[in-house]
Amino acid sequence: MIRHIVLIRFRDDVSEDKVSELFAELHTIKDKVPGVIAITAGRSESPEKIERGYMHGFVVDFEDWEALAAYQEHPDHKALGAGLVAHAVGGIDGILVLDIPVAGQPA
């Protein structure tokens, strides 16, 4: 399994309603891209309070690297990505992405 982790620093003028709209769009991708296992998205509620401005994020679990590649090329992902970049602090500079194979799971 591959875990796709995305952290976003949204601009101050981006409302929580807009963030919810973007995350709702993200959730629709699950039924459109084969190999998506689960999608979780939201605002940090960490008691550690060390988000450093990255208050929102999401995780997408994929069956394998091929499913992640299909997601990356899917037109709905590209449209969502453009929306995230448009609303992030500094554009793409306000977004962090990590792709991690999950031990004990197929990758």
N, C-alpha and C positions, 0 to 999 in steps of 0.2 A: 504494500500500500504506500502511496505517496501522499504526504500531507503538505498542502499548499497554504502557506500562512501569509496574510497580507495585513499590514498595519498602515493606517492612514491618519495624517494630520490634516483635518479639514480646516479650511479658512474660518475665521471667526464669524463671517457673515453667512455661513451655511447653517441653516436651521436643522434641528433634529428631525423635523418632518421630511426635509430633503434627504437627509441621511437614510431615514427609514424607506423612502421611495427608492433610493439606489440599492439598498439591501434587498428590498422586495424584488427588484429587477434581477438581482443576483440569484435569488432562490428559484426563479423561473428557469434558469439554465439547467438545473438538475434534471428536468424531464426532457431536455433537448440534446444533452451530450451523453452518449453511452459511457459507462465507466465511472460516473460520479456516484460516490457512495453516500456522502452526507455534506451538507453545508450548514455552518454555524456562523452567525454574524451578530455584532452588537457593539455596545459602548463598554469600555472598561469599568469594572467595579472593584478593581484591585485594592485591597487594604494597604498594599505597599506604597502606592501613590508615586511610582517612579516611571510613569508612562512617557515622560519627556515630550508631551504634546501629542503623542500618538494615542488618542483617546478612543478610536474606533478601529475595528478590524474584523477580519473574517478568516475562516478556515474552510478549505474544501478538501475532502478526502477522495482520492482517486484510486481505482483498482491497480493502475500501473502507470508507467511513464508515457505509454501510448495514449491513454485516456487524458492525461494532462496535456499532451501535445494537441490532441483533438480539441480540447477546451480552449487552448491558447489561440487556435486558428478559427474558432467558431465566430461567426459575425456578431452574435449577441454578446459574447465576451469582449470582443473588440469595441463594441458600442458602449458597454458598461465601463470598460477601462478608460475610454475617452472621457466619460462622465466623471469618473473618479479623479482623473488627472485635472480636469477642468475645475474641480472643487477643492483640490488639495493645496495646501500652502506650498507655493513655489512650483506648482505643477507636479511633474514626476518626482521632483526632489522631496515631496511630502508623502511619498509612498515607499514602504519597505516590503520586499517579498523574499520569502524563504521557501524552498522546496526540500522536504526532508523525507527520506525513506523511513518508514516506521518498522523498527525491528520486530521480527517474528511474524511479519505480514508479507504477503507476496509483493514484489516490487518489480 
